[in-house]
Amino acid sequence: MLMNVQRVALIFDDTNRPETTGVYCRRALGEMVEVEHFRAEEIGRVPRDGFDLYLNIDDGLEYRLPAELRPSAWWAIDTHLNFGWCLEKARGFDLVFAAQRNGAERLRAEGVEAARWLPLACDPGVHGKVAVDKAHDIAFVGNVFPGPRTELLKEIRRRFGNVFIGRAYFEEMARVYSGARIVFNRSLEDDVNMRVFEALASGSLLLTNDLARNGQAELFRDGVHLATYSDVEEMVDKAVYYLRHESLREQIADAGRAEVLAKHTYRHRMETVLECAGTEVGSSRRPRTLALSPRTGRGDQKTLGDLGGKSGDVDGPDEGYYEFERPELLELIPRSARRVLDVGCGAGRLGELLKARQRAEVTGIELSAAAGRKAEQRLDRVFIGDIERMELDFGAEAFDCVICGDVLEHLREPGRFLERVRGWLQADGVLVASLPNVRHFTVVSALLGGNWTYESAGLLDATHLSFFTRRDMLALFEEAGYRVTQVAFMPGPEYEQWKAQGSAGEVRVGALHIGGMPVEEAEEFFVYQYLLTAERNGGREESEREAHRPALALVGTGAGNASRFQEPAVPHSAGNRPTGRGRGTSSGFDPARPPLRKGGSDDHSPPYEGGAGGGKPRSPQAFDGPAMATPPRPDPPMRSVGTRVRRMRFSQDFQSDFDQFDFRGRPFAFVRFGDGERSICRGVPLVNCDGWRYDGAASQFAADLNASLTHVDPDYYIGISDGCCDREARDWFLERIQAPLERVTFANIFVNGNYRRFRELDLSGMVLVSSAGGDFTVPEHLINSDFDLNDLVDQLLDVDCPILVAAGPASCVLIHKYWLRPGPKQTIVDVGSALDEVTKGCKTRGYHHPGSPTAGRICRW
């Protein structure tokens, strides 16, 4: 193998899915070359030089790499789920690999001539054979979706008693596979998925659907390395046969394990990538010595503070230190901003991105003379010097947006500086800032050990003069005359481990153990940096100011980051898991495709990232109306930080607000509050309300319902009672909601005079959560039961298509909890009784009858 490639920038996101394909690639590459890992949100901070190869592993998210990162390679995992996006992205790379043979063929047919097939693989260190007894006849580890897989698993349960069907991860998955006589597999589409390689590595016989047409036979031989089936009868016959013939079964299993370890590990795959890069790109690009920032505890992950901080040492940092684009800050800047001040602009990369996105005049201020001279070539004007000592007279209200990205912690008097900036900011302007979190557990742990050691970059950057926790940060802005409108965060190391442990109100990292805290307090120990927007106090009316606010793309989400109004999540309980229920054809609600997981080529692991729905469409029906042609489903919207897609802006017009809803566009959440929800929020008892009741007592459910009412997020919309139906309730809700009016509309937006139009929507291929007749069931008496909504949220995170909810007051709580979870989301909408004709099979409301008075009512705000 030619080893011209010695240093690789490996780009993939594992923030919410730690077992994504890139993790195994990173382990394999680390045995051969020097590897630096960058996550999706850090793309703008990847150095443009110093690497022999920029390798991007498909992680289910949709983002592009800057064109300057060369030579570049991409391993497309999910061509079978979202080929349109894969094709679009592939055209920007020097080398392209596809995990599916037919995916590589399609890419070449569409003009990506360099595309080649690179199958998935196993990691022997994770997926190896474990010495355990054979506890099950047949095991399946993964997600169960409506469709062929579900039907086959039902047959397995019916015909074989000793089976395992469920989820397991990493070493536990290997134990399940090793402890099964047969491992069952049925791919979602025509993909030779990860389970094929991982099951073979465990040393048990793999029984999988026959995908010889997609290259499976070129990798493994039926009856030699594994067993294949083409239909349910053949599957059952072969399972019975191999269970009765242990010697032959184990012989094939051993041969399959030997074959996969000899030819199909991630080291084999990465050797192929390096060889192709070394051969086709050549040895002209040699590694250059690059000043790298200190490690932060997440392997070789660079942190936001390492890469984007401003230094008071003008000659200290490497030149790349000032070149980062900061897309997470770009997302916070209003598209309406026309006059922008970037304090600490570095080399002007963020301003350059902003000017490319919208018409804006950008002024920069930079301490480093060298970086400032570069910024002068990109921005409209640049002032070089110490912002706290410079005499600048921009005049009153000179800017409609001011950016302070990693600046305030370097100032001697940040509060006084913010007061000064306040005079430069328009009355309805926005200040965007980022600040490191000194409460991060690495700092606290070091302090408990007697250390407060400054470094060249990071949380304890030697140039930091001020330090902030979340509370201090909010107080700083409040005292300087601002109102913080949005808060998000960048998660630090161990955040996902803490989340996986149930997000408890305690911190256990090494010798550090702090307990007895609210969940949102504990979360702060795992936040690396806060991002926020703020506005001047005493500006214009709230509704006018909100129209100019940026739409915040949450870089990290959890129990306290989206806004100060969030409530802590309720810990999971053990009992009463919801049952997924398929809809029968009698309902007239025929999905065009099964709900799918989010991202990755396989689905045995927790699916978090965004991917595209798949499956072969059937003929859908719009409720009980005539059959309709299925329109092509658009590619899912971009999910990476920095991408903007149209958001809804309500004007409280009953008909035009309805037209805003795009169930297949940018993912959003919509909750509805009527008289029943109002009573629960107020603690007023209710009896026999559509099958549920409430005794008026304080409860976690009531607290969660209030939290869902006051939640603020750019893609979180609220429907409330209107003036013509219940003016008193409308006024009560308006006093309590925190969202701007442009994100508030009618609670009955889908019914009355809009019901006819709602019936005409194509809702095929969507998942339904309801008390009856849905894919997932919520009991009508949930308020007085021990049903675990958190567990249902876990299941909904596996769904990769829009979600419709019709579960009474529980809808608001469920949707709010779902929307707080980390990672990309699907559209989730409370549609209520508008779906009764589907879920209950009858007309339950007056507006369901075309001739009734309410069927034609156009509600007024």
RAMO-V362765 format. One record per residue. RES is the residue in one letter. PHI is phi in whole degrees, 0 to 359 (NA if undefined). BURIAL is 1 if it has 9 or more other ideal C-beta (glycine too) atoms within 8 Angstrom, else 0. Layout:
BEGIN
res->RES phi->PHI burial->BURIAL
res->RES phi->PHI burial->BURIAL
END
This chain:
BEGIN
res->M phi->NA burial->0
res->L phi->286 burial->0
res->M phi->251 burial->0
res->N phi->291 burial->1
res->V phi->272 burial->1
res->Q phi->243 burial->0
res->R phi->221 burial->1
res->V phi->238 burial->1
res->A phi->268 burial->1
res->L phi->259 burial->1
res->I phi->244 burial->1
res->F phi->196 burial->1
res->D phi->253 burial->1
res->D phi->237 burial->1
res->T phi->301 burial->1
res->N phi->248 burial->1
res->R phi->228 burial->1
res->P phi->291 burial->0
res->E phi->253 burial->0
res->T phi->298 burial->1
res->T phi->308 burial->1
res->G phi->300 burial->1
res->V phi->299 burial->1
res->Y phi->289 burial->1
res->C phi->297 burial->1
res->R phi->296 burial->1
res->R phi->299 burial->1
res->A phi->291 burial->1
res->L phi->296 burial->1
res->G phi->298 burial->0
res->E phi->279 burial->0
res->M phi->239 burial->1
res->V phi->221 burial->1
res->E phi->277 burial->0
res->V phi->236 burial->1
res->E phi->239 burial->1
res->H phi->262 burial->1
res->F phi->231 burial->1
res->R phi->272 burial->1
res->A phi->301 burial->1
res->E phi->288 burial->1
res->E phi->257 burial->1
res->I phi->304 burial->1
res->G phi->294 burial->1
res->R phi->247 burial->1
res->V phi->285 burial->1
res->P phi->303 burial->1
res->R phi->280 burial->0
res->D phi->215 burial->0
res->G phi->101 burial->1
res->F phi->236 burial->1
res->D phi->275 burial->1
res->L phi->204 burial->1
res->Y phi->252 burial->1
res->L phi->253 burial->1
res->N phi->254 burial->1
res->I phi->259 burial->1
res->D phi->305 burial->1
res->D phi->238 burial->1
res->G phi->92 burial->1
res->L phi->273 burial->1
res->E phi->246 burial->1
res->Y phi->204 burial->1
res->R phi->246 burial->0
res->L phi->268 burial->1
res->P phi->303 burial->1
res->A phi->298 burial->0
res->E phi->285 burial->0
res->L phi->281 burial->1
res->R phi->221 burial->0
res->P phi->287 burial->1
res->S phi->233 burial->1
res->A phi->220 burial->1
res->W phi->225 burial->1
res->W phi->254 burial->1
res->A phi->275 burial->1
res->I phi->270 burial->1
res->D phi->251 burial->1
res->T phi->298 burial->1
res->H phi->282 burial->1
res->L phi->256 burial->1
res->N phi->212 burial->1
res->F phi->295 burial->1
res->G phi->302 burial->0
res->W phi->292 burial->1
res->C phi->302 burial->1
res->L phi->296 burial->1
res->E phi->300 burial->0
res->K phi->287 burial->1
res->A phi->300 burial->1
res->R phi->293 burial->0
res->G phi->261 burial->0
res->F phi->241 burial->1
res->D phi->284 burial->1
res->L phi->234 burial->1
res->V phi->227 burial->1
res->F phi->238 burial->1
res->A phi->235 burial->1
res->A phi->288 burial->1
res->Q phi->245 burial->1
res->R phi->299 burial->1
res->N phi->293 burial->1
res->G phi->294 burial->1
res->A phi->296 burial->1
res->E phi->296 burial->1
res->R phi->295 burial->1
res->L phi->298 burial->1
res->R phi->295 burial->1
res->A phi->295 burial->0
res->E phi->267 burial->0
res->G phi->107 burial->0
res->V phi->271 burial->1
res->E phi->294 burial->0
res->A phi->278 burial->0
res->A phi->295 burial->1
res->R phi->222 burial->1
res->W phi->280 burial->1
res->L phi->225 burial->1
res->P phi->297 burial->1
res->L phi->290 burial->1
res->A phi->202 burial->1
res->C phi->233 burial->1
res->D phi->245 burial->1
res->P phi->303 burial->1
res->G phi->289 burial->0
res->V phi->245 burial->1
res->H phi->259 burial->1
res->G phi->283 burial->1
res->K phi->283 burial->1
res->V phi->247 burial->1
res->A phi->282 burial->0
res->V phi->225 burial->0
res->D phi->288 burial->0
res->K phi->284 burial->0
res->A phi->271 burial->0
res->H phi->227 burial->1
res->D phi->289 burial->1
res->I phi->224 burial->1
res->A phi->228 burial->1
res->F phi->228 burial->1
res->V phi->248 burial->1
res->G phi->157 burial->1
res->N phi->265 burial->1
res->V phi->253 burial->0
res->F phi->241 burial->1
res->P phi->303 burial->1
res->G phi->133 burial->1
res->P phi->304 burial->0
res->R phi->299 burial->1
res->T phi->299 burial->1
res->E phi->296 burial->1
res->L phi->292 burial->1
res->L phi->293 burial->1
res->K phi->299 burial->0
res->E phi->292 burial->1
res->I phi->297 burial->1
res->R phi->298 burial->1
res->R phi->290 burial->0
res->R phi->267 burial->0
res->F phi->232 burial->1
res->G phi->277 burial->0
res->N phi->263 burial->0
res->V phi->231 burial->1
res->F phi->240 burial->1
res->I phi->226 burial->1
res->G phi->174 burial->0
res->R phi->247 burial->1
res->A phi->200 burial->1
res->Y phi->228 burial->0
res->F phi->53 burial->0
res->E phi->298 burial->0
res->E phi->295 burial->0
res->M phi->297 burial->1
res->A phi->298 burial->1
res->R phi->294 burial->1
res->V phi->296 burial->1
res->Y phi->299 burial->1
res->S phi->295 burial->1
res->G phi->270 burial->1
res->A phi->246 burial->1
res->R phi->288 burial->1
res->I phi->225 burial->1
res->V phi->256 burial->1
res->F phi->267 burial->1
res->N phi->218 burial->1
res->R phi->219 burial->1
res->S phi->291 burial->1
res->L phi->289 burial->1
res->E phi->243 burial->0
res->D phi->247 burial->1
res->D phi->268 burial->1
res->V phi->280 burial->1
res->N phi->273 burial->1
res->M phi->297 burial->1
res->R phi->300 burial->1
res->V phi->303 burial->1
res->F phi->284 burial->1
res->E phi->289 burial->1
res->A phi->292 burial->1
res->L phi->299 burial->1
res->A phi->295 burial->1
res->S phi->281 burial->1
res->G phi->87 burial->0
res->S phi->254 burial->1
res->L phi->290 burial->1
res->L phi->263 burial->1
res->L phi->248 burial->1
res->T phi->227 burial->1
res->N phi->294 burial->1
res->D phi->284 burial->1
res->L phi->237 burial->1
res->A phi->302 burial->1
res->R phi->291 burial->0
res->N phi->248 burial->1
res->G phi->95 burial->1
res->Q phi->299 burial->1
res->A phi->292 burial->0
res->E phi->282 burial->0
res->L phi->263 burial->1
res->F phi->220 burial->1
res->R phi->258 burial->0
res->D phi->296 burial->1
res->G phi->83 burial->0
res->V phi->246 burial->1
res->H phi->251 burial->1
res->L phi->200 burial->1
res->A phi->236 burial->1
res->T phi->238 burial->1
res->Y phi->220 burial->1
res->S phi->244 burial->0
res->D phi->207 burial->0
res->V phi->296 burial->0
res->E phi->295 burial->0
res->E phi->292 burial->1
res->M phi->299 burial->1
res->V phi->296 burial->1
res->D phi->300 burial->0
res->K phi->289 burial->1
res->A phi->297 burial->1
res->V phi->298 burial->1
res->Y phi->298 burial->0
res->Y phi->287 burial->1
res->L phi->292 burial->1
res->R phi->276 burial->0
res->H phi->245 burial->0
res->E phi->298 burial->0
res->S phi->299 burial->0
res->L phi->294 burial->0
res->R phi->301 burial->1
res->E phi->289 burial->1
res->Q phi->296 burial->0
res->I phi->293 burial->1
res->A phi->299 burial->1
res->D phi->295 burial->1
res->A phi->294 burial->1
res->G phi->294 burial->1
res->R phi->294 burial->1
res->A phi->298 burial->0
res->E phi->293 burial->1
res->V phi->291 burial->1
res->L phi->287 burial->1
res->A phi->281 burial->0
res->K phi->228 burial->0
res->H phi->226 burial->1
res->T phi->256 burial->1
res->Y phi->293 burial->1
res->R phi->295 burial->1
res->H phi->302 burial->1
res->R phi->294 burial->1
res->M phi->289 burial->1
res->E phi->298 burial->1
res->T phi->297 burial->1
res->V phi->299 burial->1
res->L phi->295 burial->1
res->E phi->294 burial->1
res->C phi->297 burial->1
res->A phi->294 burial->1
res->G phi->293 burial->1
res->T phi->279 burial->0
res->E phi->274 burial->0
res->V phi->273 burial->1
res->G phi->88 burial->0
res->S phi->255 burial->0
res->S phi->289 burial->0
res->R phi->268 burial->0
res->R phi->261 burial->0
res->P phi->294 burial->1
res->R phi->253 burial->0
res->T phi->296 burial->0
res->L phi->234 burial->1
res->A phi->286 burial->0
res->L phi->263 burial->0
res->S phi->283 burial->1
res->P phi->297 burial->0
res->R phi->289 burial->0
res->T phi->238 burial->1
res->G phi->108 burial->0
res->R phi->250 burial->0
res->G phi->61 burial->0
res->D phi->258 burial->0
res->Q phi->292 burial->1
res->K phi->275 burial->1
res->T phi->264 burial->1
res->L phi->299 burial->1
res->G phi->292 burial->1
res->D phi->298 burial->1
res->L phi->260 burial->1
res->G phi->246 burial->1
res->G phi->290 burial->1
res->K phi->254 burial->1
res->S phi->250 burial->1
res->G phi->281 burial->0
res->D phi->275 burial->0
res->V phi->298 burial->1
res->D phi->263 burial->0
res->G phi->283 burial->0
res->P phi->290 burial->1
res->D phi->300 burial->0
res->E phi->298 burial->0
res->G phi->293 burial->1
res->Y phi->302 burial->1
res->Y phi->258 burial->1
res->E phi->260 burial->1
res->F phi->276 burial->1
res->E phi->277 burial->1
res->R phi->56 burial->1
res->P phi->298 burial->1
res->E phi->292 burial->1
res->L phi->279 burial->1
res->L phi->304 burial->1
res->E phi->295 burial->1
res->L phi->273 burial->1
res->I phi->279 burial->1
res->P phi->299 burial->1
res->R phi->291 burial->0
res->S phi->277 burial->0
res->A phi->294 burial->1
res->R phi->242 burial->0
res->R phi->234 burial->1
res->V phi->236 burial->1
res->L phi->247 burial->1
res->D phi->251 burial->1
res->V phi->275 burial->1
res->G phi->77 burial->1
res->C phi->284 burial->1
res->G phi->59 burial->1
res->A phi->273 burial->1
res->G phi->87 burial->1
res->R phi->292 burial->1
res->L phi->297 burial->1
res->G phi->298 burial->1
res->E phi->297 burial->1
res->L phi->298 burial->1
res->L phi->298 burial->1
res->K phi->293 burial->1
res->A phi->287 burial->0
res->R phi->277 burial->0
res->Q phi->207 burial->0
res->R phi->283 burial->0
res->A phi->208 burial->1
res->E phi->263 burial->0
res->V phi->246 burial->1
res->T phi->254 burial->1
res->G phi->243 burial->1
res->I phi->232 burial->1
res->E phi->216 burial->1
res->L phi->285 burial->1
res->S phi->283 burial->1
res->A phi->295 burial->0
res->A phi->296 burial->1
res->A phi->293 burial->1
res->G phi->298 burial->1
res->R phi->295 burial->1
res->K phi->292 burial->1
res->A phi->296 burial->1
res->E phi->300 burial->1
res->Q phi->278 burial->0
res->R phi->244 burial->1
res->L phi->254 burial->1
res->D phi->284 burial->0
res->R phi->201 burial->0
res->V phi->221 burial->1
res->F phi->250 burial->1
res->I phi->252 burial->1
res->G phi->153 burial->0
res->D phi->276 burial->0
res->I phi->300 burial->1
res->E phi->279 burial->0
res->R phi->246 burial->0
res->M phi->283 burial->1
res->E phi->265 burial->0
res->L phi->242 burial->0
res->D phi->234 burial->0
res->F phi->281 burial->0
res->G phi->92 burial->0
res->A phi->291 burial->0
res->E phi->52 burial->1
res->A phi->280 burial->0
res->F phi->229 burial->1
res->D phi->260 burial->1
res->C phi->206 burial->1
res->V phi->237 burial->1
res->I phi->249 burial->1
res->C phi->233 burial->1
res->G phi->273 burial->1
res->D phi->55 burial->1
res->V phi->242 burial->1
res->L phi->300 burial->1
res->E phi->290 burial->1
res->H phi->266 burial->1
res->L phi->264 burial->1
res->R phi->286 burial->0
res->E phi->228 burial->0
res->P phi->298 burial->1
res->G phi->295 burial->1
res->R phi->295 burial->0
res->F phi->297 burial->1
res->L phi->297 burial->1
res->E phi->298 burial->1
res->R phi->295 burial->0
res->V phi->298 burial->1
res->R phi->304 burial->1
res->G phi->289 burial->0
res->W phi->279 burial->1
res->L phi->269 burial->1
res->Q phi->297 burial->0
res->A phi->300 burial->0
res->D phi->252 burial->1
res->G phi->281 burial->1
res->V phi->233 burial->1
res->L phi->256 burial->1
res->V phi->247 burial->1
res->A phi->214 burial->1
res->S phi->226 burial->1
res->L phi->218 burial->1
res->P phi->288 burial->1
res->N phi->257 burial->1
res->V phi->286 burial->1
res->R phi->278 burial->1
res->H phi->304 burial->1
res->F phi->298 burial->1
res->T phi->295 burial->1
res->V phi->289 burial->1
res->V phi->296 burial->1
res->S phi->298 burial->1
res->A phi->297 burial->1
res->L phi->294 burial->1
res->L phi->298 burial->0
res->G phi->275 burial->0
res->G phi->89 burial->0
res->N phi->240 burial->0
res->W phi->221 burial->0
res->T phi->256 burial->0
res->Y phi->284 burial->0
res->E phi->230 burial->1
res->S phi->283 burial->0
res->A phi->197 burial->1
res->G phi->106 burial->1
res->L phi->296 burial->1
res->L phi->249 burial->1
res->D phi->307 burial->1
res->A phi->298 burial->0
res->T phi->266 burial->1
res->H phi->286 burial->1
res->L phi->253 burial->0
res->S phi->229 burial->1
res->F phi->228 burial->0
res->F phi->223 burial->1
res->T phi->262 burial->1
res->R phi->300 burial->1
res->R phi->295 burial->0
res->D phi->297 burial->1
res->M phi->299 burial->1
res->L phi->295 burial->1
res->A phi->294 burial->0
res->L phi->303 burial->1
res->F phi->288 burial->1
res->E phi->296 burial->1
res->E phi->292 burial->0
res->A phi->273 burial->1
res->G phi->94 burial->1
res->Y phi->241 burial->1
res->R phi->241 burial->1
res->V phi->288 burial->1
res->T phi->257 burial->1
res->Q phi->214 burial->1
res->V phi->224 burial->1
res->A phi->230 burial->1
res->F phi->212 burial->1
res->M phi->260 burial->1
res->P phi->290 burial->1
res->G phi->258 burial->1
res->P phi->300 burial->1
res->E phi->75 burial->1
res->Y phi->299 burial->1
res->E phi->294 burial->1
res->Q phi->296 burial->0
res->W phi->298 burial->1
res->K phi->298 burial->1
res->A phi->295 burial->0
res->Q phi->275 burial->0
res->G phi->103 burial->0
res->S phi->51 burial->1
res->A phi->289 burial->1
res->G phi->278 burial->1
res->E phi->210 burial->1
res->V phi->236 burial->1
res->R phi->231 burial->0
res->V phi->224 burial->0
res->G phi->60 burial->0
res->A phi->279 burial->0
res->L phi->279 burial->1
res->H phi->218 burial->0
res->I phi->234 burial->1
res->G phi->232 burial->0
res->G phi->72 burial->0
res->M phi->253 burial->1
res->P phi->299 burial->0
res->V phi->302 burial->1
res->E phi->295 burial->1
res->E phi->290 burial->0
res->A phi->298 burial->1
res->E phi->300 burial->1
res->E phi->299 burial->1
res->F phi->289 burial->1
res->F phi->247 burial->1
res->V phi->266 burial->1
res->Y phi->275 burial->1
res->Q phi->209 burial->1
res->Y phi->260 burial->1
res->L phi->242 burial->1
res->L phi->211 burial->1
res->T phi->237 burial->1
res->A phi->215 burial->1
res->E phi->225 burial->1
res->R phi->294 burial->1
res->N phi->287 burial->0
res->G phi->82 burial->0
res->G phi->275 burial->0
res->R phi->285 burial->0
res->E phi->299 burial->0
res->E phi->306 burial->0
res->S phi->296 burial->1
res->E phi->288 burial->1
res->R phi->295 burial->1
res->E phi->297 burial->1
res->A phi->296 burial->1
res->H phi->255 burial->1
res->R phi->284 burial->1
res->P phi->286 burial->1
res->A phi->271 burial->1
res->L phi->272 burial->1
res->A phi->270 burial->1
res->L phi->291 burial->1
res->V phi->283 burial->1
res->G phi->226 burial->1
res->T phi->232 burial->1
res->G phi->173 burial->1
res->A phi->279 burial->1
res->G phi->199 burial->1
res->N phi->264 burial->1
res->A phi->291 burial->1
res->S phi->196 burial->1
res->R phi->286 burial->0
res->F phi->266 burial->1
res->Q phi->293 burial->1
res->E phi->256 burial->1
res->P phi->294 burial->1
res->A phi->290 burial->1
res->V phi->275 burial->1
res->P phi->300 burial->0
res->H phi->294 burial->1
res->S phi->249 burial->1
res->A phi->274 burial->0
res->G phi->260 burial->0
res->N phi->53 burial->1
res->R phi->285 burial->0
res->P phi->292 burial->1
res->T phi->256 burial->0
res->G phi->286 burial->1
res->R phi->234 burial->1
res->G phi->286 burial->0
res->R phi->274 burial->1
res->G phi->282 burial->0
res->T phi->292 burial->0
res->S phi->294 burial->0
res->S phi->286 burial->1
res->G phi->77 burial->1
res->F phi->255 burial->1
res->D phi->254 burial->1
res->P phi->296 burial->1
res->A phi->284 burial->1
res->R phi->205 burial->1
res->P phi->287 burial->1
res->P phi->295 burial->1
res->L phi->239 burial->1
res->R phi->286 burial->1
res->K phi->255 burial->1
res->G phi->85 burial->1
res->G phi->84 burial->1
res->S phi->277 burial->1
res->D phi->241 burial->1
res->D phi->216 burial->1
res->H phi->275 burial->1
res->S phi->247 burial->1
res->P phi->298 burial->0
res->P phi->274 burial->1
res->Y phi->240 burial->1
res->E phi->285 burial->1
res->G phi->279 burial->1
res->G phi->219 burial->1
res->A phi->249 burial->1
res->G phi->290 burial->1
res->G phi->227 burial->1
res->G phi->102 burial->1
res->K phi->269 burial->0
res->P phi->294 burial->1
res->R phi->254 burial->0
res->S phi->279 burial->0
res->P phi->279 burial->1
res->Q phi->234 burial->1
res->A phi->272 burial->1
res->F phi->55 burial->1
res->D phi->261 burial->0
res->G phi->279 burial->1
res->P phi->292 burial->0
res->A phi->299 burial->0
res->M phi->237 burial->1
res->A phi->289 burial->0
res->T phi->281 burial->1
res->P phi->292 burial->0
res->P phi->299 burial->0
res->R phi->282 burial->1
res->P phi->292 burial->0
res->D phi->301 burial->0
res->P phi->298 burial->1
res->P phi->292 burial->1
res->M phi->301 burial->0
res->R phi->247 burial->1
res->S phi->283 burial->1
res->V phi->298 burial->1
res->G phi->102 burial->1
res->T phi->267 burial->1
res->R phi->237 burial->0
res->V phi->235 burial->0
res->R phi->304 burial->0
res->R phi->255 burial->1
res->M phi->284 burial->1
res->R phi->225 burial->0
res->F phi->278 burial->1
res->S phi->240 burial->0
res->Q phi->63 burial->1
res->D phi->255 burial->0
res->F phi->302 burial->1
res->Q phi->271 burial->1
res->S phi->289 burial->0
res->D phi->295 burial->1
res->F phi->300 burial->1
res->D phi->294 burial->0
res->Q phi->288 burial->1
res->F phi->287 burial->1
res->D phi->236 burial->0
res->F phi->292 burial->1
res->R phi->245 burial->0
res->G phi->266 burial->1
res->R phi->300 burial->1
res->P phi->301 burial->0
res->F phi->211 burial->1
res->A phi->242 burial->1
res->F phi->222 burial->1
res->V phi->245 burial->1
res->R phi->234 burial->1
res->F phi->238 burial->1
res->G phi->239 burial->1
res->D phi->295 burial->0
res->G phi->295 burial->1
res->E phi->296 burial->1
res->R phi->297 burial->1
res->S phi->298 burial->1
res->I phi->294 burial->1
res->C phi->300 burial->1
res->R phi->270 burial->0
res->G phi->79 burial->0
res->V phi->264 burial->1
res->P phi->300 burial->0
res->L phi->224 burial->1
res->V phi->230 burial->0
res->N phi->53 burial->0
res->C phi->255 burial->1
res->D phi->52 burial->0
res->G phi->95 burial->0
res->W phi->233 burial->1
res->R phi->216 burial->1
res->Y phi->214 burial->1
res->D phi->273 burial->0
res->G phi->87 burial->0
res->A phi->284 burial->0
res->A phi->297 burial->0
res->S phi->206 burial->0
res->Q phi->295 burial->0
res->F phi->297 burial->1
res->A phi->297 burial->1
res->A phi->296 burial->1
res->D phi->294 burial->1
res->L phi->294 burial->1
res->N phi->298 burial->1
res->A phi->296 burial->1
res->S phi->291 burial->1
res->L phi->286 burial->1
res->T phi->263 burial->1
res->H phi->293 burial->1
res->V phi->233 burial->1
res->D phi->198 burial->1
res->P phi->300 burial->1
res->D phi->249 burial->1
res->Y phi->243 burial->1
res->Y phi->245 burial->1
res->I phi->232 burial->1
res->G phi->251 burial->1
res->I phi->228 burial->1
res->S phi->303 burial->1
res->D phi->250 burial->1
res->G phi->291 burial->0
res->C phi->278 burial->0
res->C phi->261 burial->0
res->D phi->198 burial->1
res->R phi->298 burial->0
res->E phi->300 burial->0
res->A phi->295 burial->1
res->R phi->303 burial->1
res->D phi->295 burial->0
res->W phi->296 burial->1
res->F phi->296 burial->1
res->L phi->297 burial->1
res->E phi->287 burial->0
res->R phi->252 burial->1
res->I phi->293 burial->1
res->Q phi->256 burial->0
res->A phi->290 burial->1
res->P phi->293 burial->1
res->L phi->298 burial->1
res->E phi->292 burial->1
res->R phi->249 burial->1
res->V phi->234 burial->1
res->T phi->215 burial->1
res->F phi->286 burial->1
res->A phi->294 burial->1
res->N phi->261 burial->1
res->I phi->297 burial->1
res->F phi->262 burial->1
res->V phi->238 burial->1
res->N phi->50 burial->1
res->G phi->292 burial->1
res->N phi->263 burial->1
res->Y phi->297 burial->1
res->R phi->301 burial->1
res->R phi->288 burial->0
res->F phi->297 burial->1
res->R phi->297 burial->1
res->E phi->276 burial->0
res->L phi->292 burial->0
res->D phi->273 burial->0
res->L phi->255 burial->1
res->S phi->292 burial->1
res->G phi->77 burial->1
res->M phi->258 burial->1
res->V phi->263 burial->1
res->L phi->242 burial->1
res->V phi->249 burial->1
res->S phi->204 burial->1
res->S phi->284 burial->1
res->A phi->201 burial->0
res->G phi->75 burial->1
res->G phi->248 burial->1
res->D phi->286 burial->1
res->F phi->231 burial->1
res->T phi->250 burial->1
res->V phi->239 burial->1
res->P phi->295 burial->0
res->E phi->297 burial->1
res->H phi->265 burial->1
res->L phi->306 burial->1
res->I phi->304 burial->1
res->N phi->253 burial->0
res->S phi->241 burial->0
res->D phi->258 burial->0
res->F phi->300 burial->1
res->D phi->261 burial->1
res->L phi->295 burial->1
res->N phi->297 burial->1
res->D phi->294 burial->1
res->L phi->295 burial->1
res->V phi->301 burial->1
res->D phi->304 burial->1
res->Q phi->289 burial->1
res->L phi->291 burial->1
res->L phi->294 burial->1
res->D phi->279 burial->1
res->V phi->275 burial->1
res->D phi->238 burial->1
res->C phi->200 burial->1
res->P phi->303 burial->1
res->I phi->239 burial->1
res->L phi->253 burial->1
res->V phi->239 burial->1
res->A phi->221 burial->1
res->A phi->224 burial->1
res->G phi->60 burial->1
res->P phi->300 burial->1
res->A phi->297 burial->1
res->S phi->301 burial->1
res->C phi->297 burial->1
res->V phi->295 burial->1
res->L phi->299 burial->1
res->I phi->296 burial->1
res->H phi->297 burial->1
res->K phi->298 burial->1
res->Y phi->299 burial->1
res->W phi->288 burial->1
res->L phi->280 burial->1
res->R phi->292 burial->1
res->P phi->295 burial->1
res->G phi->95 burial->1
res->P phi->299 burial->1
res->K phi->239 burial->1
res->Q phi->263 burial->1
res->T phi->301 burial->1
res->I phi->223 burial->1
res->V phi->228 burial->1
res->D phi->276 burial->1
res->V phi->257 burial->1
res->G phi->57 burial->1
res->S phi->291 burial->0
res->A phi->298 burial->1
res->L phi->254 burial->1
res->D phi->301 burial->1
res->E phi->298 burial->1
res->V phi->273 burial->1
res->T phi->283 burial->1
res->K phi->254 burial->1
res->G phi->71 burial->0
res->C phi->204 burial->0
res->K phi->275 burial->0
res->T phi->252 burial->0
res->R phi->237 burial->1
res->G phi->301 burial->0
res->Y phi->291 burial->1
res->H phi->293 burial->1
res->H phi->264 burial->0
res->P phi->307 burial->0
res->G phi->273 burial->0
res->S phi->284 burial->1
res->P phi->300 burial->0
res->T phi->288 burial->1
res->A phi->296 burial->1
res->G phi->251 burial->0
res->R phi->288 burial->1
res->I phi->258 burial->0
res->C phi->291 burial->1
res->R phi->244 burial->0
res->W phi->291 burial->1
END
